Amino acid sequence: MQPLLRIVGLHKSFGGLRAVEAMAASVRQGDVLGLVGPNGSGKTTVLDLITGALKPDQGMILFGDRRLDRLPPHAITRLGIARTFQLVRIMPSLTIAENVAIGAMFGADPCSPAEALARALPLLSRVGLAGRADHPAARLTYIDQKRVELARALAARPRLLLLDEWLAGLNPSELVQGIALVRALAEDGITIVMVEHVMDAIRALCTRVLVMNAGRAVAEGTPEQALSDPAVIAAYLGEDGDA
Ligand SMILES: Nc1ncnc2c1ncn2[C@@H]1O[C@H](COP(=O)(O)OP(=O)(O)OP(=O)(O)O)[C@@H](O)[C@H]1O
């Protein structure tokens, strides 16, 4: 079966810094792929390249048979790719529901503002914000802002959801709920790529794990295989991950 997402020979430098180098990856429909690796290893840059926020210096990103690396971000969203951000990006002057509605208006199945607000409501329940649709987004806690971002991404009706450390900073009971929520999204048929440092979540959720170090993919496999790979252990201990 053709992969849903295929990354081939991807390179991205910032000045002299090689943030992503010769990266290759395949994500199958139904995968929950964990993208892990030490700080600065290029994980967020890969998400930025998939979503069109950055353009690669070389390489190709295919979504089904569509080439993404030549498309602007809004066209990529329309194709069915949505994301959350490591540093949350909500619109503080809008209500919670309006923030989420924006995802519906500009997503894979665009609709009117009125319909978008109606679509937002069940998503607020899903992420744990039921009854708070009209609250100003500006006053939300950090965790609740993350919930808004996830609901906004889901409102875009993605086939591929990219989560950038969505579980980071949750307390233990929130983490249990967060893991259950991500699992439910996967069971609904959304393919997921998650950048995450919370290894319990990676083990609980991921069908596959891809480990990056210094811009390169250094290991791939089931969570058990990938996280026990000597190159991965070396990368996390700060040694030469290419060894
Ligand atoms: N816009 C940018 N301009 C210059 N350098 C950048 C830019 N974005 C990322 N970098 C650098 O590229 C490298 C990879 O960064 P990236 O954010 O992709 O890593 P990461 O694996 O997501 O890290 P973390 O786990 O800390 O979020 C880092 O050295 C980072 O400082």
The ligand as an SDF file (V2000), in Angstrom:
LIG
                    3D

 31 33  0  0  0  0  0  0  0  0999 V2000
   14.1700   29.4510   12.0380 N   0  0  0  0  0  0  0  0  0  0  0  0
   15.3620   29.0070   12.4600 C   0  0  0  0  0  0  0  0  0  0  0  0
   16.4840   29.7330   12.2690 N   0  0  0  0  0  0  0  0  0  0  0  0
   17.7020   29.2940   12.6740 C   0  0  0  0  0  0  0  0  0  0  0  0
   17.8960   28.1110   13.3010 N   0  0  0  0  0  0  0  0  0  0  0  0
   16.8250   27.3570   13.5310 C   0  0  0  0  0  0  0  0  0  0  0  0
   15.5100   27.7500   13.1210 C   0  0  0  0  0  0  0  0  0  0  0  0
   14.6340   26.7700   13.4840 N   0  0  0  0  0  0  0  0  0  0  0  0
   15.3620   25.8110   14.0780 C   0  0  0  0  0  0  0  0  0  0  0  0
   16.6760   26.1600   14.1110 N   0  0  0  0  0  0  0  0  0  0  0  0
   17.7720   25.3400   14.6370 C   0  0  0  0  0  0  0  0  0  0  0  0
   17.6950   24.0830   13.9630 O   0  0  0  0  0  0  0  0  0  0  0  0
   18.0140   23.0170   14.8640 C   0  0  0  0  0  0  0  0  0  0  0  0
   16.8580   22.0530   14.9030 C   0  0  0  0  0  0  0  0  0  0  0  0
   15.7890   22.6920   15.5920 O   0  0  0  0  0  0  0  0  0  0  0  0
   14.3850   21.9900   15.8520 P   0  0  0  0  0  0  0  0  0  0  0  0
   13.5140   22.9830   16.5500 O   0  0  0  0  0  0  0  0  0  0  0  0
   13.8860   21.3890   14.6150 O   0  0  0  0  0  0  0  0  0  0  0  0
   14.8010   20.8360   16.8720 O   0  0  0  0  0  0  0  0  0  0  0  0
   13.8830   19.8960   17.7610 P   0  0  0  0  0  0  0  0  0  0  0  0
   14.4190   18.5190   17.5870 O   0  0  0  0  0  0  0  0  0  0  0  0
   12.4580   20.1390   17.4610 O   0  0  0  0  0  0  0  0  0  0  0  0
   14.2260   20.4050   19.2310 O   0  0  0  0  0  0  0  0  0  0  0  0
   13.3350   20.4520   20.5840 P   0  0  0  0  0  0  0  0  0  0  0  0
   13.1560   19.0310   21.0200 O   0  0  0  0  0  0  0  0  0  0  0  0
   14.2100   21.2270   21.5160 O   0  0  0  0  0  0  0  0  0  0  0  0
   12.0720   21.1320   20.2400 O   0  0  0  0  0  0  0  0  0  0  0  0
   18.3310   23.6720   16.2030 C   0  0  0  0  0  0  0  0  0  0  0  0
   19.7360   23.8150   16.2970 O   0  0  0  0  0  0  0  0  0  0  0  0
   17.6370   25.0110   16.1160 C   0  0  0  0  0  0  0  0  0  0  0  0
   18.2990   25.9720   16.9200 O   0  0  0  0  0  0  0  0  0  0  0  0
  1  2  1  0
  2  3  1  0
  2  7  2  0
  3  4  2  0
  4  5  1  0
  5  6  2  0
  6  7  1  0
  6 10  1  0
  7  8  1  0
  8  9  2  0
  9 10  1  0
 10 11  1  0
 11 12  1  0
 11 30  1  0
 12 13  1  0
 13 14  1  0
 13 28  1  0
 14 15  1  0
 15 16  1  0
 16 17  2  0
 16 18  1  0
 16 19  1  0
 19 20  1  0
 20 21  2  0
 20 22  1  0
 20 23  1  0
 23 24  1  0
 24 25  2  0
 24 26  1  0
 24 27  1  0
 28 29  1  0
 28 30  1  0
 30 31  1  0
M  END
$$$$
